[in-house]
Amino acid sequence: MKKIYALCIFLLIVISFSACVNQKDTDTQCGECPQFAPPPPDWCKNGTIVPGVKDECGCQMPAKCEDKS
C-alpha cells in the first residue's frame, strides 16, 4: 500500500513538473499592442528610417534611424 501511495505522489510531481515546463512564460502574456506617436518630420534627417520589427506578441515596434555613414 505504501508503494502505491509513493507511486501516486511521484506521478503527481511528474505531471505538475511537465505542466510547468510546457506552460508559456507568464512575462510574455500579450495584451493590446502599444500605440506609438509618429516621429517629427526631421527626426531622421541625416539617416535612413528602418521600420520596427514585430515583438513576440506580433506588435509593431517603433521605427529606428540608422546613420547613412
Residue pairs with C-beta under 8 A, 6 or more apart in sequence:
28 56
28 57
30 56
30 57
30 58
30 59
33 57
33 58
33 59
33 60
34 59
36 62
39 62
39 63
43 49
43 65
44 65
46 67
46 68
47 65
47 66
47 67
47 68
48 65
48 66
48 68
49 63
49 64
49 65
50 63
50 64
50 65
50 66
51 60
51 63
52 60
52 61
52 62
52 63
52 64
53 61
54 60
54 61
55 61
